[in-house]
Amino acid sequence: MTEQAAERVRKVALVGNPNVGKSVLFNALTGAYVTVSNYPGTSVEVSRGSSTIEGSPWEVIDTPGMYSIHTITEEERVAREILLHESPDVVIHVLDARNLERMLAMTIQLIEADLPVILVVNIMDEAERMGLTIDLKLLQEKLGIPVIGAATGRKRGLDEIRKCINGYVRETDQHRFLYSRLLEHDITEVCGLMQGDYILSRRALALLLMQQDDEITSIVRHKEGDAYAPLAEKVRAIAFDRRESFHLDLSLERKEIVRGIINGVFHAPEKRVVTLAERFSNLSVRPLTGVPLLLIVLYFGLYQFVGVFGAGTVVDFIEKKFFVELFNPWISGTVKNLIPWEIIQELFVGEYGIITLGIRYAVGIILPIVATFFIFFSFLEDTGYFPRLALLVDRVFKYFGLTGRAVIPMVLGFGCDTMATMVTRTLETTRERIIATILLSLTIPCSAQLGVIMSLLSKYPGALLVWSGCLLLLFFVVGLLAAKILPGEAPMFYMELPPMRLPQFGNVVTKTYTRMQWYFLEILPLFVIASVMLWLGKITGFFEKLVNAMTPVMASIGLPRESAVAFIFGFFRRDYGAAGLYELQTKGLMDARQLTVAAVTLTLFIPCVAQFLIMKKERGWRVAGAIGLFVTLLAFGSGYLLNKALLVTGLLA
């Protein structure tokens, strides 16, 4: 074993508010790629990577965003788990230079927890552009920890960060920030009753105990054993005496400490230059200008680029010109020459063949739509538009028991509802997560499904309007009902606003490629499995019986018998089902009314297998099953009513 292999691999944990550049720094240190988004809520789980820093092996840990070591959201709890249980050798607190005063409160908490902290003041380029100046040397003196100015997105400060990590020496005499006499008295009394050994300092733990932090209370109870009773009694007494104002008092005292620290450190011009990006940012969050801007983004991004170009032009070329006219006839002939048994031929190149249906759907129809959507999505997120969108819709979302923060999984749902369902864990309360999961399952079509449906209905503007109107109406009605039925109140909304900037070409390409790779590796096996199951169903007669069983249901919503196939496909993947509609439309089996009813019903139909399994993992069998049943009944009920309404009114005739 070499000397380097025998050397202990040390750990460096990256912590900080959402969207301050932790994942960018992780990518730079490890060479691994974590999806870096210009909006909060991307890092839902912990990312780990190996790195050689200044010749020494390190494990780099990228944590979800956190605002304080007193946790509220699930992502904050995940981040703190790293600090509590993994004893990182270095903790890098990354903050936004433009929001120095607000974010330093967490730096104080990390220091008083006696953690090995390095402060990285990031996004210095934007701060300088705004005319802000920060005396990093003075800030370092006041905090008593290493402080580095950086712009990690521009690769500025990376060498200094690497040197500081590897050469970090923990100060034996940590700076201590003093609170009011009353609070210091309470801290001293609680600390004096602690006997166990902890990773965090007793001072930090005392404050967390007085903040009624359940996880910390459980850890201290376990560590203290029999000595816990008097400690708990003291904490209860303090909590009772200060029950009306403790959290507010602590927050105000920390703000006062921060003001003292930044005095002489942070300088802003009396009249700073307002950049074009800031003006655009202001326009995007005001309802009067933000709503028209959103409509413009949706029209050119989703409708024209994804729907018309991706699902129309690109799909027509790949699916029709390449697969239908060239590849499928060639591969069918080749397989039939190589395999003499007709039943095996059907498995590969038959009506539901792995190649002629499964791979054709995945590569010819789904992949171009997903690619154009992720290009649009990556471009938009890199500008920093999504947090502004969250602020814009916050007031409306409150009627649904949600906050503007829920716009993140909703927008991600247009890419992939499975991924978006996972991201709902970043929402603050269980109630929010359930409501968001219901709305994702019901009214948010994934990119491939959305692209196919927009392509199908774009020939009939009225049909596209009816489909959009139905989804919006159900989104509002179900959201309002869920907010009334499910107990609880909507939490306070807060979100970091990253700088608005022109997207970087490299970022957009890398994000698009990474997401397409993840998506394709997920859908291709499912499409192959679906083709095999459909083949088995055909040769055993089960598939025909299933279609026959669904025929009355299809007739009740005014659809031909063949449309049952698209709904069976939809159970495997929503986008697979939408591709089935595409097939029926090309064969001329549906008119405008039937296409509209089918599109609405299929969009609302039961979540695909992958999304349902994630729902089960996140919400449990009971909730996932209830959502699946509710969505299915509502889908066909809505399809029935819509069909009747279109027949009576004569619309789309």
C-alpha positions as CSV (number, residue, x, y, z in Angstrom):
1,M,0.0,0.0,0.0
2,T,1.4,3.4,-1.0
3,E,1.8,6.2,1.5
4,Q,-1.0,8.3,-0.1
5,A,-3.4,5.3,-0.1
6,A,-2.8,4.8,3.6
7,E,-3.4,8.5,4.3
8,R,-6.8,9.1,5.9
9,V,-9.3,10.7,3.6
10,R,-10.5,13.9,5.2
11,K,-13.9,15.4,4.7
12,V,-14.9,18.9,3.7
13,A,-18.6,19.9,3.9
14,L,-20.1,22.7,1.9
15,V,-22.9,24.5,3.7
16,G,-24.9,27.7,3.2
17,N,-28.2,29.2,2.0
18,P,-29.7,27.8,-1.2
19,N,-28.3,29.2,-4.4
20,V,-25.1,30.7,-3.2
21,G,-22.8,28.5,-5.3
22,K,-22.2,25.4,-3.2
23,S,-22.8,23.0,-6.1
24,V,-20.6,25.1,-8.4
25,L,-17.8,24.9,-5.8
26,F,-18.4,21.1,-5.4
27,N,-18.1,20.7,-9.2
28,A,-14.8,22.7,-9.3
29,L,-13.3,20.7,-6.4
30,T,-14.3,17.2,-7.5
31,G,-14.6,17.4,-11.2
32,A,-17.9,15.6,-10.8
33,Y,-21.0,17.2,-12.2
34,V,-23.9,18.1,-9.9
35,T,-26.8,19.9,-11.6
36,V,-26.2,23.5,-10.8
37,S,-29.3,25.6,-11.0
38,N,-29.8,29.3,-10.6
39,Y,-32.7,28.7,-8.3
40,P,-33.1,27.2,-4.8
41,G,-34.1,23.6,-4.1
42,T,-31.8,21.8,-6.5
43,S,-29.7,19.8,-4.0
44,V,-32.4,17.7,-2.4
45,E,-30.0,15.0,-1.3
46,V,-26.4,15.0,-0.3
47,S,-23.8,14.8,-3.1
48,R,-20.4,13.3,-2.4
49,G,-17.2,13.3,-4.5
50,S,-13.6,12.5,-4.2
51,S,-10.9,15.1,-4.7
52,T,-7.1,15.5,-4.5
53,I,-6.6,19.0,-2.9
54,E,-3.0,20.2,-2.8
55,G,-1.8,16.6,-3.1
56,S,-4.0,15.2,-0.3
57,P,-7.1,13.0,-0.7
58,W,-10.4,14.6,0.4
59,E,-14.1,13.7,0.4
60,V,-16.2,16.7,-0.6
61,I,-19.8,16.8,0.6
62,D,-22.3,19.1,-1.0
63,T,-25.3,19.7,1.3
64,P,-28.8,21.0,0.6
65,G,-29.4,24.7,1.4
66,M,-29.9,25.7,5.0
67,Y,-30.6,29.1,6.7
68,S,-29.7,28.2,10.2
69,I,-28.5,25.2,12.3
70,H,-31.9,25.4,13.9
71,T,-33.7,23.4,11.2
72,I,-37.2,23.8,9.8
73,T,-37.3,22.2,6.3
74,E,-36.3,18.6,5.4
75,E,-33.3,19.9,3.3
76,E,-32.0,21.8,6.3
77,R,-32.3,18.6,8.5
78,V,-30.4,16.6,5.9
79,A,-27.6,19.3,5.8
80,R,-27.3,19.4,9.6
81,E,-27.1,15.6,9.8
82,I,-23.7,15.9,8.1
83,L,-22.5,18.3,10.8
84,L,-23.9,16.3,13.6
85,H,-22.8,12.8,12.6
86,E,-19.9,12.9,10.1
87,S,-17.5,15.3,11.9
88,P,-16.1,17.0,8.8
89,D,-12.5,18.2,9.1
90,V,-13.4,21.5,7.4
91,V,-16.8,23.2,7.0
92,I,-17.0,25.7,4.2
93,H,-19.8,28.3,4.7
94,V,-20.6,29.7,1.3
95,L,-22.5,33.0,1.3
96,D,-23.6,35.6,-1.2
97,A,-21.5,38.8,-1.0
98,R,-24.6,40.9,-1.9
99,N,-26.5,39.6,1.1
100,L,-23.6,39.6,3.6
101,E,-25.4,41.1,6.5
102,R,-28.3,38.6,6.4
103,M,-26.2,35.5,5.8
104,L,-23.5,36.2,8.4
105,A,-26.0,35.1,11.2
106,M,-25.4,31.5,10.1
107,T,-21.7,32.0,10.1
108,I,-21.9,33.1,13.8
109,Q,-23.9,30.0,14.6
110,L,-21.3,27.7,12.9
111,I,-18.5,29.5,14.8
112,E,-20.2,29.3,18.2
113,A,-20.9,25.6,17.5
114,D,-17.0,25.2,17.5
115,L,-16.9,23.8,14.0
116,P,-13.8,24.2,11.7
117,V,-15.2,26.9,9.6
118,I,-13.9,28.6,6.4
119,L,-16.0,31.5,5.1
120,V,-16.2,31.8,1.3
121,V,-17.8,35.2,0.3
122,N,-19.1,34.2,-3.1
123,I,-20.6,36.1,-6.1
124,M,-18.0,38.9,-5.5
125,D,-18.2,39.8,-9.2
126,E,-21.9,40.7,-9.0
127,A,-21.3,42.6,-5.7
128,E,-18.5,44.6,-7.3
129,R,-20.7,45.3,-10.3
130,M,-23.3,46.8,-8.0
131,G,-20.6,49.1,-6.4
132,L,-20.4,47.1,-3.1
133,T,-17.0,46.7,-1.4
134,I,-16.1,44.2,1.3
135,D,-12.9,44.4,3.5
136,L,-12.2,40.7,3.6
137,K,-9.1,41.1,5.8
138,L,-11.1,43.1,8.5
139,L,-13.9,40.6,8.3
140,Q,-11.5,37.7,8.9
141,E,-10.1,39.6,12.0
142,K,-13.5,40.1,13.4
143,L,-14.7,36.5,12.9
144,G,-11.4,34.8,13.8
145,I,-11.7,32.3,10.9
146,P,-10.3,32.2,7.3
147,V,-12.3,34.4,4.9
148,I,-11.9,34.1,1.1
149,G,-13.5,36.2,-1.6
150,A,-14.6,34.3,-4.7
151,A,-16.7,34.1,-7.8
152,T,-16.8,30.3,-8.2
153,G,-18.9,30.5,-11.4
154,R,-16.1,32.5,-12.9
155,K,-13.4,30.2,-11.3
156,R,-12.2,33.1,-9.2
157,G,-10.8,32.3,-5.8
158,L,-10.6,28.5,-6.3
159,D,-6.9,28.2,-5.8
160,E,-7.1,30.1,-2.5
161,I,-10.0,27.9,-1.4
162,R,-8.0,24.7,-2.1
163,K,-4.9,26.0,-0.2
164,C,-7.0,27.0,2.7
165,I,-8.8,23.6,2.9
166,N,-5.6,21.6,2.9
167,G,-3.7,24.0,5.1
168,Y,-6.5,24.5,7.6
169,V,-5.4,24.7,11.2
170,R,-8.1,25.0,13.8
171,E,-7.7,27.9,16.2
172,T,-7.6,26.9,19.8
173,D,-9.0,30.2,21.0
174,Q,-12.3,30.6,19.0
175,H,-14.0,34.0,18.9
176,R,-17.0,34.2,21.2
177,F,-20.0,36.4,20.3
178,L,-21.8,37.7,23.4
179,Y,-25.5,38.0,23.8
180,S,-27.5,40.0,26.4
181,R,-26.8,39.5,30.1
182,L,-30.1,37.5,30.5
183,L,-29.5,35.2,27.6
184,E,-25.8,34.6,28.6
185,H,-27.1,33.7,32.1
186,D,-29.5,31.1,30.6
187,I,-26.8,29.7,28.3
188,T,-24.4,29.3,31.2
189,E,-26.9,27.5,33.4
190,V,-27.9,25.1,30.7
191,C,-24.3,24.4,29.7
192,G,-23.4,23.8,33.3
193,L,-25.9,20.9,33.5
194,M,-24.4,19.1,30.4
195,Q,-22.0,16.2,31.0
196,G,-21.8,14.4,27.7
197,D,-19.3,14.7,24.8
198,Y,-20.8,16.3,21.7
199,I,-19.6,17.3,18.2
200,L,-21.2,20.7,18.5
201,S,-20.3,23.0,21.4
202,R,-22.4,23.0,24.5
203,R,-23.1,26.7,24.0
204,A,-24.7,26.0,20.6
205,L,-26.6,23.0,21.9
206,A,-27.9,25.1,24.8
207,L,-29.4,27.6,22.4
208,L,-30.9,24.8,20.2
209,L,-32.4,23.2,23.3
210,M,-34.0,26.5,24.3
211,Q,-35.3,26.8,20.8
212,Q,-37.2,23.5,21.3
213,D,-35.2,21.7,18.6
214,D,-36.6,18.1,18.7
215,E,-33.7,16.4,17.1
216,I,-31.1,18.1,19.4
217,T,-33.3,17.3,22.4
218,S,-33.3,13.6,21.5
219,I,-29.5,13.5,21.0
220,V,-28.9,15.3,24.4
221,R,-31.4,13.0,26.2
222,H,-29.6,10.0,24.8
223,K,-26.1,11.3,25.7
224,E,-27.0,12.6,29.2
225,G,-28.9,9.5,30.4
226,D,-29.9,9.9,34.0
227,A,-28.4,13.4,34.2
228,Y,-31.0,14.6,31.6
229,A,-33.9,15.2,34.0
230,P,-32.5,18.4,35.7
231,L,-31.3,19.7,32.3
232,A,-34.7,19.2,30.8
233,E,-36.4,20.9,33.8
234,K,-34.1,23.9,33.4
235,V,-34.8,24.2,29.7
236,R,-38.6,23.9,30.3
237,A,-38.4,26.7,32.9
238,I,-36.5,29.0,30.6
239,A,-38.8,28.2,27.6
240,F,-41.8,28.9,29.8
241,D,-40.5,32.2,31.1
242,R,-39.5,33.4,27.6
243,R,-42.3,31.6,25.7
244,E,-43.6,34.8,24.0
245,S,-40.3,36.3,22.6
246,F,-37.4,33.9,22.8
247,H,-37.0,33.2,19.0
248,L,-37.5,36.9,18.2
249,D,-35.1,38.1,20.9
250,L,-32.4,35.6,19.7
251,S,-32.9,36.7,16.1
252,L,-32.6,40.4,17.0
253,E,-29.5,39.8,19.2
254,R,-27.8,38.0,16.4
255,K,-28.7,40.8,13.9
256,E,-27.1,43.2,16.3
257,I,-23.9,41.2,16.5
258,V,-23.8,41.0,12.7
259,R,-24.2,44.8,12.5
260,G,-21.2,45.2,14.7
261,I,-19.2,42.8,12.6
262,I,-20.0,44.4,9.2
263,N,-19.4,47.9,10.6
264,G,-16.3,49.1,8.6
265,V,-16.3,45.9,6.6
266,F,-19.2,46.4,4.1
267,H,-19.6,49.6,2.1
268,A,-22.4,50.4,-0.3
269,P,-22.5,53.6,-2.5
270,E,-25.1,56.2,-1.6
271,K,-26.6,55.9,-5.0
272,R,-25.5,52.8,-6.7
273,V,-25.9,51.9,-10.3
274,V,-29.1,49.9,-11.1
275,T,-28.1,47.4,-13.8
276,L,-30.3,46.3,-16.7
277,A,-30.5,42.8,-15.1
278,E,-31.9,44.4,-11.9
279,R,-34.5,46.3,-13.8
280,F,-35.6,43.2,-15.6
281,S,-35.7,41.4,-12.2
282,N,-38.0,44.0,-10.8
283,L,-40.3,43.8,-13.8
284,S,-40.5,40.0,-13.5
285,V,-41.9,40.0,-9.9
286,R,-44.5,42.7,-10.3
287,P,-47.9,41.3,-11.4
288,L,-48.6,44.1,-13.9
289,T,-45.4,43.3,-15.9
290,G,-44.5,39.8,-14.5
291,V,-47.7,38.1,-15.9
292,P,-47.3,39.3,-19.5
293,L,-43.6,38.4,-19.3
294,L,-44.5,34.9,-18.1
295,L,-47.0,34.5,-21.0
296,I,-44.3,35.5,-23.4
297,V,-41.9,33.0,-21.9
298,L,-44.5,30.2,-22.1
299,Y,-45.5,31.1,-25.7
300,F,-42.0,31.2,-27.2
301,G,-40.4,28.6,-24.9
302,L,-43.1,25.9,-24.4
303,Y,-45.4,26.4,-27.4
304,Q,-43.1,27.5,-30.2
305,F,-39.8,25.9,-29.2
306,V,-40.9,22.7,-27.4
307,G,-44.3,22.2,-29.0
308,V,-43.9,23.4,-32.6
309,F,-40.2,22.9,-33.2
310,G,-39.4,19.9,-30.9
311,A,-42.6,17.9,-31.1
312,G,-43.4,19.0,-34.6
313,T,-40.4,19.6,-36.8
314,V,-37.8,17.5,-35.1
315,V,-40.1,14.5,-34.3
316,D,-41.5,14.6,-37.9
317,F,-38.0,14.3,-39.2
318,I,-36.7,11.6,-36.9
319,E,-39.8,9.5,-36.4
320,K,-41.3,9.7,-39.9
321,K,-38.4,10.2,-42.2
322,F,-35.8,8.1,-40.3
323,F,-37.8,5.4,-38.4
324,V,-40.9,4.9,-40.5
325,E,-39.5,5.3,-43.9
326,L,-35.9,4.0,-43.5
327,F,-35.0,2.2,-40.3
328,N,-38.1,0.2,-39.5
329,P,-38.4,-1.4,-43.0
330,W,-34.7,-2.3,-42.9
331,I,-34.6,-3.7,-39.4
332,S,-37.9,-5.6,-40.0
333,G,-36.4,-7.3,-43.0
334,T,-33.1,-8.1,-41.2
335,V,-34.8,-9.6,-38.2
336,K,-37.2,-11.7,-40.3
337,N,-34.2,-13.1,-42.3
338,L,-32.3,-13.9,-39.1
339,I,-35.2,-15.3,-36.9
340,P,-37.5,-17.8,-38.6
341,W,-40.1,-17.9,-35.8
342,E,-42.9,-15.4,-36.4
343,I,-43.8,-15.1,-32.7
344,I,-40.2,-14.0,-31.9
345,Q,-40.2,-11.7,-34.8
346,E,-43.2,-10.0,-33.3
347,L,-41.3,-9.4,-30.1
348,F,-38.7,-7.3,-31.9
349,V,-40.3,-5.8,-35.0
350,G,-44.1,-6.5,-34.6
351,E,-46.9,-4.1,-33.8
352,Y,-45.6,-3.8,-30.2
353,G,-42.0,-4.7,-31.0
354,I,-39.1,-3.6,-28.8
355,I,-37.4,-2.0,-31.8
356,T,-40.3,-0.9,-34.0
357,L,-42.4,0.5,-31.1
358,G,-40.5,0.8,-27.9
359,I,-37.2,2.2,-29.3
360,R,-39.1,4.2,-32.0
361,Y,-41.2,5.9,-29.3
362,A,-38.2,6.5,-27.0
363,V,-35.8,7.8,-29.6
364,G,-38.0,9.1,-32.4
365,I,-40.9,10.8,-30.4
366,I,-39.9,11.3,-26.8
367,L,-36.2,12.1,-26.9
368,P,-36.5,15.1,-29.3
369,I,-39.3,16.7,-27.1
370,V,-37.4,16.1,-23.9
371,A,-34.2,17.5,-25.4
372,T,-35.9,20.8,-26.5
373,F,-37.7,21.1,-23.2
374,F,-34.5,20.7,-21.2
375,I,-32.7,23.2,-23.4
376,F,-35.4,25.7,-22.7
377,F,-35.5,24.8,-19.0
378,S,-31.7,25.0,-18.6
379,F,-31.6,28.3,-20.4
380,L,-34.3,29.8,-18.2
381,E,-33.0,28.5,-14.9
382,D,-29.5,29.8,-15.6
383,T,-30.9,33.3,-16.0
384,G,-32.3,33.2,-12.4
385,Y,-35.9,33.6,-13.6
386,F,-37.4,30.9,-11.5
387,P,-37.1,32.5,-8.0
388,R,-38.8,35.6,-9.5
389,L,-41.5,33.4,-10.8
390,A,-41.9,31.9,-7.3
391,L,-42.4,35.5,-5.9
392,L,-44.8,36.3,-8.6
393,V,-47.1,33.3,-8.0
394,D,-46.8,33.2,-4.2
395,R,-50.0,35.2,-3.5
396,V,-52.0,32.8,-5.8
397,F,-50.4,29.7,-4.4
398,K,-51.4,30.6,-0.9
399,Y,-55.0,29.9,-1.9
400,F,-53.9,26.3,-2.5
401,G,-52.2,25.9,0.9
402,L,-48.8,26.4,-0.8
403,T,-46.2,29.1,-1.0
404,G,-44.3,30.4,-4.0
405,R,-41.6,27.9,-3.2
406,A,-43.9,25.2,-4.6
407,V,-43.3,26.6,-8.1
408,I,-40.0,24.8,-8.2
409,P,-41.4,21.3,-8.2
410,M,-44.3,22.5,-10.4
411,V,-41.9,23.8,-13.1
412,L,-39.7,20.7,-12.7
413,G,-42.9,18.6,-13.3
414,F,-43.0,19.9,-16.9
415,G,-39.6,18.2,-17.3
416,C,-40.3,15.0,-15.4
417,D,-43.1,14.5,-12.8
418,T,-41.0,11.7,-11.1
419,M,-38.1,14.1,-10.5
420,A,-40.5,16.8,-9.4
421,T,-42.2,14.5,-6.9
422,M,-38.8,14.0,-5.2
423,V,-38.3,17.7,-5.0
424,T,-41.5,18.2,-3.1
425,R,-39.5,17.2,0.0
426,T,-38.0,20.7,0.0
427,L,-41.4,22.1,0.9
428,E,-41.7,23.0,4.6
429,T,-44.8,21.0,5.8
430,T,-46.3,17.6,5.1
431,R,-49.5,19.3,4.0
432,E,-47.7,21.3,1.4
433,R,-45.9,18.1,0.1
434,I,-49.2,16.2,-0.2
435,I,-51.0,19.1,-2.0
436,A,-48.1,19.5,-4.4
437,T,-47.9,15.8,-5.1
438,I,-51.7,15.7,-5.9
439,L,-51.4,18.7,-8.3
440,L,-48.3,17.2,-10.0
441,S,-50.0,13.8,-10.4
442,L,-53.1,15.4,-11.9
443,T,-52.5,18.6,-13.9
444,I,-48.8,18.9,-14.7
445,P,-47.9,17.0,-17.9
446,C,-44.2,16.0,-18.3
447,S,-42.2,17.5,-21.2
448,A,-42.7,14.6,-23.6
449,Q,-46.4,14.3,-22.9
450,L,-46.8,18.1,-23.1
451,G,-44.8,18.3,-26.4
452,V,-46.8,15.5,-28.1
453,I,-50.2,16.9,-27.0
454,M,-49.2,20.4,-28.1
455,S,-48.1,19.1,-31.4
456,L,-51.4,17.1,-31.8
457,L,-53.6,20.0,-30.9
458,S,-51.7,22.8,-32.5
459,K,-53.5,22.2,-35.7
460,Y,-56.8,23.0,-33.9
461,P,-56.3,26.3,-31.8
462,G,-59.7,25.8,-30.2
463,A,-58.7,22.3,-29.0
464,L,-55.5,23.6,-27.5
465,L,-57.4,26.4,-25.7
466,V,-60.0,23.9,-24.3
467,W,-57.2,21.5,-23.1
468,S,-55.3,24.3,-21.4
469,G,-58.5,25.7,-19.9
470,C,-59.5,22.3,-18.4
471,L,-56.1,21.8,-16.8
472,L,-56.1,25.3,-15.3
473,L,-59.6,24.9,-14.0
474,L,-58.9,21.6,-12.4
475,F,-55.6,22.9,-11.0
476,F,-57.5,25.7,-9.3
477,V,-60.5,23.7,-8.1
478,V,-58.5,20.7,-6.8
479,G,-55.9,23.1,-5.2
480,L,-58.6,25.1,-3.4
481,L,-60.4,21.9,-2.2
482,A,-57.2,20.3,-1.0
483,A,-56.3,23.5,0.9
484,K,-59.8,23.4,2.6
485,I,-59.8,19.7,3.4
486,L,-56.3,19.1,4.5
487,P,-55.6,20.6,8.0
488,G,-52.8,23.1,8.7
489,E,-51.7,26.5,7.6
490,A,-49.5,27.7,4.9
491,P,-46.0,28.5,6.2
492,M,-44.1,31.8,5.7
493,F,-42.5,32.1,2.4
494,Y,-38.8,33.0,1.9
495,M,-36.5,32.5,-1.0
496,E,-33.1,33.6,-2.1
497,L,-33.0,35.8,-5.2
498,P,-29.9,34.9,-7.2
499,P,-28.5,37.5,-9.7
500,M,-30.2,37.6,-13.0
501,R,-27.6,37.1,-15.7
502,L,-27.2,35.9,-19.3
503,P,-27.0,32.1,-19.3
504,Q,-23.6,30.5,-19.9
505,F,-23.5,28.3,-22.9
506,G,-21.4,25.7,-21.2
507,N,-23.9,25.5,-18.3
508,V,-26.9,25.1,-20.6
509,V,-25.2,22.3,-22.6
510,T,-24.0,20.4,-19.6
511,K,-27.3,20.6,-17.8
512,T,-29.2,19.6,-20.8
513,Y,-26.9,16.6,-21.5
514,T,-26.9,15.5,-17.9
515,R,-30.7,15.6,-17.6
516,M,-31.3,14.0,-21.0
517,Q,-28.9,11.2,-20.1
518,W,-30.7,10.6,-16.7
519,Y,-34.1,10.7,-18.4
520,F,-33.2,8.5,-21.3
521,L,-31.5,5.9,-19.1
522,E,-34.8,5.9,-17.0
523,I,-37.3,5.7,-19.9
524,L,-35.6,3.3,-22.3
525,P,-35.7,0.2,-20.1
526,L,-39.3,1.1,-19.2
527,F,-40.2,1.4,-22.8
528,V,-38.6,-2.0,-23.6
529,I,-40.3,-3.6,-20.6
530,A,-43.6,-2.1,-21.8
531,S,-43.1,-3.5,-25.3
532,V,-42.4,-7.0,-23.9
533,M,-45.4,-6.9,-21.6
534,L,-47.6,-5.7,-24.5
535,W,-46.2,-8.5,-26.7
536,L,-46.9,-11.1,-24.0
537,G,-50.4,-9.6,-23.6
538,K,-51.0,-10.0,-27.3
539,I,-49.8,-13.6,-27.7
540,T,-51.7,-14.7,-24.6
541,G,-54.8,-12.8,-25.5
542,F,-54.7,-10.8,-22.3
543,F,-54.1,-7.5,-24.1
544,E,-57.1,-8.0,-26.3
545,K,-59.3,-8.8,-23.3
546,L,-58.0,-5.7,-21.5
547,V,-58.8,-3.5,-24.6
548,N,-62.2,-5.1,-24.8
549,A,-62.8,-4.4,-21.1
550,M,-61.8,-0.7,-21.6
551,T,-63.9,-0.3,-24.7
552,P,-67.1,0.7,-22.9
553,V,-65.1,3.2,-20.8
554,M,-63.6,4.7,-24.0
555,A,-67.1,4.8,-25.6
556,S,-68.4,6.7,-22.5
557,I,-66.0,9.5,-23.2
558,G,-66.6,9.4,-26.9
559,L,-63.3,7.7,-28.0
560,P,-62.8,4.8,-30.4
561,R,-61.9,1.4,-29.2
562,E,-58.3,1.8,-30.3
563,S,-57.7,4.7,-27.9
564,A,-57.7,2.1,-25.0
565,V,-54.2,1.2,-26.2
566,A,-52.9,4.7,-25.5
567,F,-54.3,4.6,-21.9
568,I,-52.7,1.2,-21.3
569,F,-49.4,2.7,-22.6
570,G,-50.0,5.7,-20.3
571,F,-49.9,3.4,-17.2
572,F,-46.3,2.5,-18.0
573,R,-45.3,6.1,-18.9
574,R,-47.4,9.2,-19.4
575,D,-45.2,10.1,-22.4
576,Y,-45.6,6.6,-23.8
577,G,-49.4,7.1,-23.7
578,A,-49.1,10.5,-25.4
579,A,-47.0,8.8,-28.1
580,G,-49.9,6.3,-28.5
581,L,-52.2,9.2,-29.2
582,Y,-49.7,10.5,-31.8
583,E,-49.9,7.1,-33.5
584,L,-53.7,7.2,-33.6
585,Q,-53.8,10.7,-35.0
586,T,-51.4,9.9,-37.8
587,K,-53.7,7.0,-38.7
588,G,-56.7,9.5,-38.9
589,L,-58.7,7.6,-36.2
590,M,-59.6,10.7,-34.2
591,D,-61.2,14.0,-35.0
592,A,-60.6,17.3,-33.1
593,R,-63.2,16.7,-30.4
594,Q,-61.9,13.2,-29.7
595,L,-58.3,14.3,-29.7
596,T,-59.2,17.0,-27.1
597,V,-61.1,14.7,-24.9
598,A,-58.3,12.1,-25.1
599,A,-55.6,14.7,-24.4
600,V,-57.4,16.0,-21.3
601,T,-58.2,12.6,-19.9
602,L,-54.8,11.2,-20.6
603,T,-53.1,14.2,-19.0
604,L,-55.2,13.7,-15.9
605,F,-54.8,9.9,-15.9
606,I,-53.1,7.9,-13.2
607,P,-49.4,8.7,-12.6
608,C,-46.9,6.5,-14.5
609,V,-45.2,3.6,-12.8
610,A,-42.0,5.5,-12.0
611,Q,-43.9,8.5,-10.5
612,F,-46.2,6.2,-8.5
613,L,-43.2,4.4,-7.0
614,I,-41.6,7.7,-6.0
615,M,-45.0,8.8,-4.5
616,K,-45.0,5.6,-2.5
617,K,-41.5,6.3,-1.3
618,E,-42.1,9.9,-0.4
619,R,-45.7,9.8,0.9
620,G,-46.3,6.1,1.8
621,W,-48.6,3.4,0.2
622,R,-51.8,4.8,1.8
623,V,-51.4,8.4,0.4
624,A,-50.0,7.2,-2.9
625,G,-52.9,4.8,-3.4
626,A,-55.5,7.4,-2.5
627,I,-54.0,9.9,-4.9
628,G,-53.8,7.3,-7.7
629,L,-57.5,6.3,-7.2
630,F,-58.6,10.0,-6.9
631,V,-56.7,11.0,-10.1
632,T,-58.0,8.1,-12.1
633,L,-61.7,8.7,-11.2
634,L,-61.4,12.4,-11.8
635,A,-59.7,11.9,-15.1
636,F,-62.4,9.8,-16.7
637,G,-65.1,11.8,-15.0
638,S,-63.7,15.0,-16.5
639,G,-63.4,13.3,-19.9
640,Y,-67.0,12.3,-19.7
641,L,-68.3,15.8,-18.9
642,L,-66.0,17.4,-21.4
643,N,-67.2,15.1,-24.2
644,K,-70.8,15.8,-23.4
645,A,-70.2,19.6,-23.3
646,L,-68.4,19.5,-26.7
647,L,-71.2,17.5,-28.2
648,V,-73.9,19.8,-26.8
649,T,-72.2,23.1,-27.8
650,G,-70.9,21.8,-31.1
651,L,-67.4,23.1,-30.4
652,L,-64.6,21.5,-32.3
653,A,-67.1,19.7,-34.6
